Amino acid sequence: MDGPAILELREVEAAYGAIRALHGLSLSVRPGEVVALLGPNGAGKTTTLRVISGLLRPTRGQILYKDQEITGRSPAAIARMGIIQCPEGRHVFKNLTVWENLLLGAYRLRDRAQERQSLEWVFGLFPILKERLNQRAGLLSGGQQQMLAIARALMAKPEILLLDEPSLGLAPRVVEEVFEALAQLKAQGLTMLIVEQNAEKALGLADRAYVLEAGRLVLADQTARLREDPQLVRIYLGR
């Protein structure tokens, strides 16, 4: 995973009205790499994903994807390029079936053969979804809805998957299942940028991590070294 970045943020600043949320943030993600964004609530982690996916226009700085500037492009244009976000809180379409939710994620695919390949891929990761295929998404458990949200994002065959709090509100057993699936995706070479409050889980999955506080970068390193960093352990891991 050496070499040039597939995604790069350079001195990015962002705000919600008069409230500045990011202060000159720079980070990079290389192809096939899993990078974690850590930090307390309000640190700017979700805002970082929002500016990458085009949901929030930065007030300053550059966002580059494959050496092409994408700063300020529409969310639809960025998604078509292969940057797909799985949002916090799942946001599945509860009145639609599992099958219909998955098909909505397949908008980047060109034909039915690709659609079938994507379906088999996500069923391999989350077999329960195949069993619940014709069930309304609103009747799934919280954990199953999270699996569906990730699977729907994967149906688009992302080149970079942005994950926002995939373990939020899930029972410990389900958290294990979700992170086992993410580990499989990592083994398959999928590039991921993951925001996660469960720092132990995130550091166990990621190759590198950035730690944000109040919209500023405070730590960045290989996860193996960060797990032994006294400041990170004390403040963010509670050990």
N, C-alpha and C positions, 0 to 999 in steps of 0.2 A: 504493500500500500504506500510505497514511496512514489515520488513523482508529483506532477502538477495537480492542483486542486480542480475538482469538477465544479465546486461551489465556493465562492469567496465573498465575504463581506469586508468592505474597506471603510473604516471610520464612519460607520452608519449611525445616524441620529434619528430619533423618531419621537413623536409627541402626540398626546391626546389633548387637543386644544392648547391650553397654556402649560399643561403638565408634561414635562420631558420624561420620556420613558427609557430611551437609550441614549448613551453619551459616548459617541465615538467608538462603537463596537467594531472590532475586527476579528474575524474567525475564518476558518477554511475547513472544507471536507474533501477528502480525496476519494477517488473511485474505489468502491468495495469496502469502505471504512464505515464503522459505526462510531458516531460522535455523540456524546451526552452533553446536554445543557443543564447545569445544576444551579441551585440557589433557593433562597427562601421565597415565600409568596411576595409578589410585587417586584421581583428582581429584574423582570424584563424578558423572561424566557419565552412566554407565549407571544409577546410583542415581536421578538426576533423571528419566530416562525411566521407571524402575520406579514412582516415586511418582505420575507423571502417569497411567500406565496402570493403577494400582491394585494392582500386584504388591507394593508395599511401602507401608505406611501411615505417613505422616509423623507425627513426634512433636509438631510445632508448625507453625503457618502455614496458609495457605489455597491451594487450587488452584481456579481458576475457569475454566469453559468456557462461552463465550457468556453471560457474566455470571451463571452459575449455579454455585454451589459444588458441586464433585464430590469434595472431600477425603474419603477413606475409603470411597468407593463401590467395589463389587466390580469386578474386571477385566472380567467379562462385561457389566455395566451400562455401563461406560465405553466398551467396544468397540461396544456397540449404539448409543451416542450418536455414533459416527463417529471416535473416536480409536483408530487401529489401529497396533500396533507390529510392526515387523519386527526380530526379536531378533538379537543378536550370535551368530555361530556357525551361522546358517542354520536348523537344527532342522527340516529337511524330514522328512516321513514316508518313510523310505527303502524300506520294503517296499510302498508304494503307488505307483501310476503318477503321472506328471506330471499327467495328467487328474484323477485322484482327489485329488491335493494341491490343485489349483486349485479343485475343487468344494468342498473343505473351507473354503476362504477365502470362499466365496460365501454364507455363512450370513445375511448382512444383506439379501440381495436377495429381492424379493417373488415374482418369477416367472421363467419360463424365458427370456423376452425380455430381461430385465435380465442374466440369466446369460450369454446369447449376446453381448450388448453388451460385458460385462466381458471375456469371452474374446477377442473381437476386439481390444479395447483392449490387453490384455497381450501378445497375439501381435504387434501392431504394434510394441510396445516391444522384445520379445524373440522374434524369429521362430524361433530355435532351439527354443523350447519347443513350438511347433506341430509341428516335425519330430520331436520326441521324445515326443509326446503319450502314447503307449502304453508308454513305457519306464519301468521302475522308477526312482524318484528316486535310489536308492542307487547306480545305475550311471552317473549323470551325473557330469561333471567338477565340481570345486569351484566353478568359475565359473558353470557351468550351474545348480548347486544354489543359488547366491546369487541368480541371476536368478529361479529358481523361488520362492524365499522372498519376494522383493520382489513378484513377480507374484501370489503367494497373498495377500499383504497387500492388494494393489490390487483383488483380486476383491471385497473387501468394500466397495468404493467409499468409501474413507475421506474424511473432511473434513479430518483432520490425519493425516499419515503420520509416525510416529516411526521413524527408522532408526538402528540401533545398529551401527556399524562395517561399513558395506556393502562396504568394500574389503579387509577383513581377510583375509590369507592368499591373496590373488588375484595372479595374474601381471599385470605391467604392462599388457599388451594387454587383458586382461579388465577391469581397473580402468577403462580408457578406455571400454570398452563400457558398463559399469554407469553411469558418470557421464554418458555421452551420453544414456542412457535417463532418468536423473534430470533432466538439462537439458530434455529433452522434457516431462517432468512439470511442471517449473517453468514452461515456456512455456505449458502448458495451464492454469496457474493453481492447481495443487495446493499446498496449504499443507504445509510439511515442517519438522520439527525433526530435525536430523541430528547424531549423534555420530560423529566420524571422526578417526582418528589421522593420516591424511594431510591435514595442515593446508592445504597448497597446493591440493589438490583441493577441500576443503571451502570454502575462502575464494573459490575460483574460481566455485563454484556459488551460495553463499549471498548474501543481501542484507545480513544482519547476523550478528554472531557474539558469543558470550559465551565468555570464557576462565575456566576454573575451576582452582583449585589447592587441594588438601587440603580440598575441600568448600566453598570460599569463592570468591566472584566476585572476580576480580582485574582483568579488562578487559572492556569491552563497547563496541561501536561498529559503524558501517557497515564492511563488509568492505574497501572500497576504502581506508579510512583505516587499518584494522588491519594491512593488508598492508605498510604503510609505517611501522608503529609499531616503533621500534628494540627495545623490550623483547620484543615478540611475535616479531619476526624472529629475535632472538638465542636466545631460550629455546625457542620452539616450532617455528620453521621451519628452524633450523639454518643460517641464512645469516649 
